[in-house]
């Protein structure tokens, strides 16, 4: 296994965007294991990235429903 690179906050944002796009555009291959191998990040980071995005989408949906 390769050593994971140190990431800056900006690179985490870029990787997070790529993970989210991959998760939603590839429903057949969106397990944490596959995403972890593809982007070279650990599963807990994937879980954090996806939970933040899902929470953001949920809050946005609630806000739209209240209008």
Buried (B, 14 or more C-beta within 10 A) or exposed (E): EEEEEEBEEEEBEEBBEBBBEBBEEEEEEBEBEEBBEEBEBEEEBBEBBBEEBEEEEEEEEEEEEEE
